[in-house]
Amino acid sequence: MRGLAMMREFGWPVIFDATHSVQLPGSAGTGSGGQPQFIEPLAKAAVAVGVEGIFVEVHEAPERALSDGSNALRLDRLGGLLEKLRAIDSVVKQA
């Protein structure tokens, strides 16, 4: 999160990649694994730091995704996450 705040000082929009941030390269043997349970807390922290956007890969069934399924957010969780991120963003922008 410190790096995100530092990048914002350059004056360019900062976008946080919440799904690749939880990727674990090589941890699944022949491919990458992931810890999708950390997508939400990391995205919330990034918005609290003041980033301009969040990138999130979603899939209706991540276990069937052809790519990056191990670090994708289930599609049915996206709406709730966006509501939480918007709420945090509105507080940050008021400060």
Number of C-alpha atoms within 10 A of each C-alpha: 15 8 8 16 14 11 15 16 10 9 8 9 12 19 17 19 17 24 26 20 17 19 20 15 13 11 11 11 8 8 12 16 18 22 15 20 12 15 22 21 11 18 25 21 14 26 25 18 18 20 21 14 16 17 12 19 17 19 18 14 13 19 14 11 13 7 12 21 23 22 27 27 25 16 13 12 13 15 10 10 17 15 11 14 20 13 14 18 20 12 11 14 9 6 5
